[in-house]
Amino acid sequence: MSDRYSGFYEQSINDPEIFWGMAAEKVQWVKKWDRVLDDSRKPFYRWFTGGELNTCYNALDYHVENGRGDQTAVIYDSPVTKTIRKISYRELLEKVSRFAGVLSGFGVTKGDTVIIYMPMIPEAVVAMLACARLGAVHSVVFGGFAPNELAIRIDDAKPKLIVSASCGIEGKKVIPYKPLLDEAIQIADHKPEKCIIFQRPQAESSLVPNRDFDWEKEIKKAHPADCVTVSATDPLYILYTSGTTGKPKGVMRDNGGYAVALKWSMKYLYDIKPGEVYWAASDVGWVVGHSYIVYAPLLTGCTTVLYEGKPVGTPDPGAFWRVISEHGVSVLFTAPTAFRAIKKEDFEGVYLKKYNIKSLKYLFLAGERLDPDTYDWASSLLGIPVIDHWWQTETGWGIAGNCMGLEPFPVKAGSPTKAIPGYNVQIVDAEGNELPRGQEGYVVIKLPLPPGCLPTLWNDDKRFLEYVTEIPGFYVTGDGGYIDEDDYLFIMGRVDDVINVAGHRLSTGAMEEIIARHRDVAECAVLGANDQLKGQVPVGFAVLKAGVNRDQDKMAEELVQMVRSDLGAIACFRKCAFVDALPKTRSGKILRGTMRKIVDGENYSIPSTIEDASVLDDITRAAEEMGCGE
């Protein structure tokens, strides 16, 4: 353990008030806090109570006032519309303050909620920051969500107003948003008073009289609005966990703790400095988009990249390399699935050779397990540190990672390295007893969670308690894993991804790790299928690299033998099918829950978050051929 990391980590755990109080000095406050950590209502901990600030001021006004007005704040790069726009901090401030004036003119005030249902365009960022400027609470719903899912969120958030766009663009496909929005409002019990629609030329939409208003027309009439001071503990936004059915979980984020944690993370985790170009290749509809496309880079004074495209297909597997080269990106943060897609299409890195990406210092990956094979491939291809880190929608920023702004540790493939300062991560059994090093169990975080994490769920304290009462005194992450003798954390997957084969608990993540090492496999998923004799047996689905054309029966035998050699016959891994693609959400996560239902022959509904529903037909066919669900 390095002395610098050790000092930071130990102080963050043993004396969090001093640690986070010092970090908070980097944020601009209207009024300093009365208490750094308020534990008067355990387990509802609050940070910086009594403090007052405005998050939009910290992200925009402060930088303009201190000489960054002409620096580019946002680079909008949209290969799907062949558009590149650069927006300076001064220009962004003008756009945000004027749109805040639009919202204010429609009666939006501090504490009101606003739903933002938009694609990856600058106006989405403007709408988010305009809400923050007024002290209104925004809830971004991923553009293109199905009407029923949007209606559920409308009923829970009860927005005064909805901001949307006429359409989004997925690859080469234009998706009209307005019909989806109209249907959602019709379904919802709560009816928003007004909707503001940004018309895109790819598909303009008709407006409902007296309810819908044109963005551009309203902007021209609006007067700029000033920042409204809010309490540190006031909500900044609600973000509903993806794939939710029934009543959704609205993760609530506060203003003060979030600003403090994000600024700290940019310096010490990502090693990024003001003025550098930071690119989180995600979507504003997901937590990564909130934290690391919008708020963290702008709070830090960086230039952030807003990318409306894909890692492959817009137009080719060199898409990421072009963006890095053209805009001088210093740090790229994306999901492992993006790199698996690139690896599948361009394993030899032919497209990379077309671009100069010397500006790139680090590649950070998160959102799902980074398998060692993808890590090794990316590291070899790029020749720079590839940093796996682990976090959740609920935490809002990294739980474990290799802090590049402190003293980086040697990488261990398959591990996100160590707990980030502020997080007391432990491995326990079902009763909450800490387990020895190397033994797999439940990954939990001892309370209190650091600043930036959810203080509760939106209007649902009772449901929040489920996170922190299952094992009292801990936040239960829902993931399983272990900590090795060097304090490296290994996340082996969701607890429900551990299957029980004839009384033996086996990790499907461990099997995926083995299969992914095969030279011809681009990515894979292993699920537990119900079995009358053994309870469950693992079945695999694998996607081959582009251009591979081999006998699939022979390949399946090779994969079975690899698992058997590494885990032993006890794994009972005997079935593996090959498919063209795995079903994923638009953020790149494999829809394992849906796949589990398919392999067990259960009825399932098509998730609203799915990127391509047709993939499920291929999974169903493959499962039937393997004899699943019989």
Secondary structure, DSSP 8 states (H G I E B T S, - for coil): --HHHHHHHHHHHH-HHHHHHHHHTTS--SB--SEEEE-TTTTS-EEEET-EE-HHIIIIIHHHHTT-TTSEEEEEEETTTTEEEEEEHHHHHHHHHHHHHHHHHTT--TT-EEEEE--SSHHHHHHHHHHHHHT-EEEE--TT--HHHHHHHHHHH--SEEEEESEEEETTEEEE-HHHHHHHHHH-SS--SEEEEE--TTS-----TTTEEEHHHHHHH--------EETTSEEEEEE-TT--SS--EEEEESHHHHHHHHHHHHHTS---TTSEEEE-S-TTSHHIIIIIIIHHHHHT-EEEEE-S-SSSSSSTTHHHHHHHHHTEEEEEE-HHHHHHHHHH-TT-TTGGGS--TT--EEEE-SS---HHHHHHHHHHH-S-EEE-B--TTTSS-SEE--TTS------TT---EE-TT-EEEEE-TT--B--TT--EEEEEESS--TTS-SSBTT-HHHHHHHHHTTTTEEEEEEEEEE-TTS-EEEEEEGGGEEEETTEEEEHHHHHHHHTTSTTEEEEEEEEEEETTTEEEEEEEEEE-TT----HHHHHHHHHHHHHHHH-GGG---EEEE-S---BBTTS-B-HHHHHHHHTT------TTBS-TTHHHHHHHHHHHTTTT-
